[in-house]
Amino acid sequence: MKTSTFLFSFLLILILANASIDDTCKQVADPKHYDFCISTLKSNSNAKTDDKRALASVVTDLTIEAYKKTQSRIEELKKNEAYNNDQQLALSLCEDLYKTSIPKLEQAKPKLQKAIPRYSKGGVAGTTKSLTTGMDHVSMCIDACNKSGAASLLEKENQECLNLVILASNLIERATRG
């Protein structure tokens, strides 16, 4: 009997967690980013909550991780001498942009923890500014890659970083509205 009660409780929690994620994604993601929101939150065990502040923190961590992976990928790509000068310059620009973004995104975490519980506009503004800078840097990298003919080199990585930073920003905005 205890086993069946445990299984029922576990399944109920799992269903409610998935419902919360679905509801959250409906609130914070536009239709274009809805599937990304669902897959991102459902794939992370720390995202099984409807607390948007906690979710914003989880997604900010994922964003930082994705930026670091992209920076590493850029470093690997730059070693390939088959790319022309314009492509190498685009990769160098992207590398600088990602290097600059990572510390700014890392600064967003403590601001996020302090800002949202008190609905502090200054803290929220600082957090969203860090995320917006990261978003702008990805857009600049995408533009540089497109102009150099190297768009496909970082297409997947740039898109993932952009989607994550948009999701984190939307979660923070929603959390501050209550």
C-alpha positions in Angstrom: 0.0 0.0 0.0 2.8 2.4 0.8 4.4 1.8 -2.5 1.2 2.6 -4.4 0.7 5.8 -2.3 4.3 6.8 -3.0 3.9 6.2 -6.8 0.7 8.1 -6.9 2.2 11.0 -5.0 5.3 11.0 -7.3 3.2 10.9 -10.4 1.0 13.7 -9.1 4.0 15.9 -8.4 5.5 15.1 -11.8 2.2 16.1 -13.5 1.9 19.3 -11.5 5.5 20.2 -12.2 4.9 19.7 -15.9 1.7 21.7 -15.8 3.6 24.5 -14.0 6.2 24.5 -16.7 3.6 24.6 -19.4 1.8 27.5 -17.7 5.1 29.4 -17.1 6.1 29.0 -20.7 2.7 30.2 -21.9 3.2 33.3 -19.7 6.8 34.2 -20.6 7.5 32.9 -24.1 6.1 34.1 -27.4 4.9 31.3 -29.7 8.2 31.3 -31.5 10.1 30.5 -28.3 7.4 28.3 -26.5 8.9 24.9 -27.5 12.4 26.1 -26.5 11.0 27.2 -23.1 9.3 23.9 -22.5 12.3 21.7 -23.6 14.7 23.9 -21.6 12.8 23.8 -18.4 11.6 20.2 -18.6 15.2 19.0 -19.2 16.6 20.7 -16.1 15.8 19.0 -12.7 16.2 22.4 -10.9 13.4 23.9 -13.0 10.6 21.8 -11.5 9.0 24.8 -9.8 6.6 27.6 -10.7 8.7 30.2 -8.8 9.8 32.5 -11.7 12.7 33.9 -9.7 14.1 30.4 -9.2 13.5 29.6 -12.8 15.2 32.8 -13.9 18.2 31.8 -11.8 18.3 28.4 -13.4 18.0 29.8 -16.9 20.7 32.4 -16.1 23.0 29.5 -15.1 22.2 27.7 -18.3 22.8 30.9 -20.3 26.3 31.4 -18.6 27.1 27.7 -19.4 26.0 28.1 -23.0 28.1 31.3 -23.4 31.2 29.5 -22.0 30.6 26.6 -24.4 30.3 28.9 -27.3 33.4 30.8 -26.4 35.3 27.4 -26.3 33.8 26.5 -29.7 35.0 29.8 -31.1 38.5 29.2 -29.8 38.5 25.8 -31.5 37.2 27.3 -34.8 39.9 30.0 -34.8 42.6 27.3 -34.9 41.3 26.2 -38.3 43.4 28.0 -40.9 40.9 27.2 -43.7 38.8 30.2 -42.9 39.4 33.4 -44.8 40.5 36.7 -43.2 36.9 38.0 -42.9 35.8 34.8 -41.2 38.7 34.9 -38.8 37.9 38.5 -38.0 34.3 37.6 -37.3 35.4 34.8 -35.1 37.7 37.1 -33.2 35.0 39.6 -32.7 32.6 36.9 -31.5 35.3 35.7 -29.1 35.7 39.2 -27.6 31.9 39.6 -27.4 31.4 36.4 -25.6 34.4 37.0 -23.3 32.9 40.3 -22.4 29.4 38.9 -21.9 30.2 36.1 -19.5 31.3 38.3 -16.5 28.2 40.5 -17.1 25.9 37.5 -17.0 27.7 36.2 -13.9 27.0 39.6 -12.3 23.3 39.1 -13.0 23.0 36.2 -10.6 23.6 38.1 -7.3 21.5 41.0 -8.6 18.7 38.6 -9.4 18.8 37.0 -6.0 18.6 40.4 -4.3 16.2 42.2 -6.6 13.2 40.2 -7.2 12.1 39.3 -3.6 12.0 43.0 -2.8 10.8 44.1 -6.2 13.7 46.5 -6.2 13.7 48.4 -9.5 17.4 49.1 -9.3 18.4 45.5 -8.9 16.0 44.3 -11.6 17.3 47.0 -13.9 20.9 45.9 -13.2 20.0 42.3 -13.9 18.1 43.0 -17.1 20.9 45.3 -18.3 23.4 42.4 -17.9 21.2 40.1 -19.8 20.4 42.7 -22.5 24.2 43.3 -23.0 24.6 39.5 -23.5 21.7 39.6 -26.0 23.2 42.5 -27.9 26.6 40.7 -28.0 25.1 37.6 -29.5 23.3 39.7 -32.1 26.5 41.5 -33.0 28.2 38.1 -33.4 25.4 36.8 -35.6 25.8 40.0 -37.8 29.5 39.6 -38.1 29.3 36.0 -39.0 26.6 36.7 -41.6 28.7 39.5 -43.2 31.8 37.3 -43.4 30.0 34.3 -44.9 30.6 32.3 -41.7 27.0 32.3 -40.5 26.8 28.5 -40.3 29.9 28.2 -38.1 28.2 29.4 -34.9 24.5 29.3 -36.0 23.4 26.7 -33.5 25.4 28.1 -30.6 24.4 31.7 -31.2 20.7 30.8 -31.5 20.9 28.7 -28.2 22.5 31.6 -26.4 20.1 34.1 -27.8 17.1 31.9 -26.8 18.4 31.4 -23.3 19.1 35.0 -22.6 15.6 36.0 -24.0 14.0 33.3 -21.8 15.9 34.5 -18.7 15.0 38.1 -19.3 11.3 37.2 -19.8 11.3 35.2 -16.6 12.8 38.1 -14.6 10.3 40.5 -16.1 7.4 38.2 -15.2 8.7 37.6 -11.7 8.9 41.3 -11.0 5.2 41.7 -12.0 4.2 39.0 -9.6 
